[in-house]
């Protein structure tokens, strides 16, 4: 955990997150899950690059299959890049993306397995599970699934350091890939707006399933 996060949690009386072997830190759970809301509007408050670095330094420790870490991120702030991004969006997502200080394009490297010998030195041979034309479908599924996992870690880390998230999947992936990943090595998974949510633009809390509705014991 980075010094900034430790300081932030201590300020809020949440320092017990450093030792959660037998207890759940309720304020932090509320911040990340139960009281956190998807942001549909953002305040005109900048997000410093150092905070984006910090988010990555936290989320990179989340587990992935074979420690493959296929996620790649492009941060879009403003200018021409923002215009190109907005041109790929569903109309419902244009307003919030126009006003947000930064949007993260969460993508995945299609040849992520090439880094397995470095990232999984104990079992470098796992590269063979994904490499080769005959394994292309397996590699694509693994890259998408594990980058989605990492994208979730990314949002939780962002919330932990005080940002609000607005994840989006309503966009044209073919056009976005052409705009930002023309060489085809990386493909988009989803988008996430990042900033400080406008409390005046919050939708009513939507329901969730109860445990008994979606969970069972085999």
N, C-alpha and C positions, 0 to 999 in steps of 0.2 A: 504494500500500500504506500502510495506516495505521500510525502510530507504535507502537501496541500490538503489531501483527503483526510489524513489523520487530524490535522488542525481543524478542518471543517467539521468533522464528526465530534471532536472534543468540544468545540464551541456550542454544538447543539446538545451536548450531554449524551452523545451517541458513541462514545469511545469504546463501549463494550463490544462493538463490532470486531475489535481486534482480538477478542477472546470469546468466540461463540460456539465452543465445543458442546456445551450443554444447555445454552439458552438462546432464544431468538430475540434480537434487538428490535423491539416493537417500533420505535420511531423510524429506524432505517427501513424496516419492512413497509411502513406506511409511505415513506418517501419514494420507494422504488415500485411498490405494487398497489397497496390498498387505497391510498389517497392520491396517487399519481394519475394524471389524466392525459389523454392524447391532446396535443396542442393543435388547434385549428387557426390560431392567430397569435402573432408575436409582437412583443414590445420592441421599440426602436432602441435596443440595447446591444452593443457589439459582443461578439464571442471571440476572445483572444485565441491566437494560434496555440499558445502554451496550454490552454485548456483542452484543445483537440489532441495535442500530444499526450496529455495526461490521461484522457479517456482511453486512448490506444494502449498506453502502458498498463492500464488496469485490465482492459478486456482481453488482452493478448494471452492471458493465463487461462482462459476458459478452455475446456477440453474439446478436441476434435479427433476424429478417427485417424489413427496412426500419427497423431500430432501434425496433420497435413496442412492446417492453417491456410486454406485456399482463398480466404477473403482478401480482396483488394479494395481500397477506398479512394475515391476522388472527392475532395471537398470543393464545392462550388460556392463562391461568394456573390459576385456581382459582375457587371460588365458584359462582355460578349459571351462568356461562358454561361452566365445566368440566362441570357436570351436563348442560347442554344438549348439549355435544359428546359426552359418553359415551353419551347416549341414542341417538346416531346410529351407534354403532360395532358392528362384529361382536363377539360375546362374547370371542373370542380376543384382542382388542386392548384390552379394558377395564382389565385389571390394570395393564399398563405405562403406560397413559394416565392412570390414577388417580394413580400415584406420580411421574410425570414433572413437572419444574418448569414446563415450557412446551411447548405444542403449536402448531406453525405450520400454519394452514390455508392451503395454497397454492391460490389461485384465479386466475381470469383475468377481465378486463373484456371483456364481450361487444361493446362499442363502442370497443375499444382504438384503432381507426383514427382516431378523432377527434383524437388527440394526435399523429398523424404529422406535420402541418405544423410542430409545435414540435420534435419529436424527430428529424425528418429534414428540416431546412430546405433541404438541397440539392435534395431532390426532393419537395416538398410534394404534388405531384399524385398520389403513390402512394396517397393516401387514396381515390382513385377505384377502386382495385383491390378495395376491401373495403366501401365504403359503398353502401347501397341494399338494398331487399328482395331483389332478384335476386342479390345477392352474399352473402346471409346464410350459406349453407352454407360458402362459401369463407372468410368471416370467422371462423366458428365453428371450423373446422378449423385455421386459422392461429393463433387465440387459444389453443386447447388445445395445439397442438404447441409453440409458442414459450414458453408458460408452463411447459410440462414441461421445456424446455431451461433456463429460468431457475430452476426448482425444483432441477434438478441442480446448477447453479452455486451455489445457496443451500446445499445439503448439503456441497459441497466446501469452501465458505468456512467453514461451521460447523466442519468437521473441522480446517481449517487453523488456526483460533483455539483449538482444544482441546476442542471439544464432540463428543459422540457423537450419532448420528442414528438414529432409528427410523422410516423412512418406512412409510406405511400406505395401502392402497387398499381394504381391507375395511371399508366403511362404506356407509350409505344416502345416496347423493348427493342424492336428492330431498328427504329430510328435512333433511339438513344445509343445503342451499341455503335451505330455508324458514326454518330457525332463524337463520342468520347473514346471508343475503343475500336477504331477502324482496322487495326491489324488482326482482330479476331482472337487475340490471345486471352483477353478478358471479356467477360459478359456480365451484364447487370443482373442482379437478383432483385433488389428493391431499393427504394429511396427513403431517406429519413431527414426531415427538417429538424434543425437544432437551434435552440435559442431560449429566450425567456418568455414563457407563454403569457398571453394577454388574458388576465382573469375575467375580463368582460366578454370573452368569446369562448365559452366552454359549453359543450352540449350536455344535456341531462345524462346522469350516470346510467349507462346501459346495463341490463341484467347479465348474469353469468349462470352457467349450469351449476346445479348442486352436485356434490360428490357422487351421490347415488345414481345420478342420471348418466354419468359418463365414465365411471370407474367400477371395476369389479375385480374380484380375486379369482384366479384360475384354479 
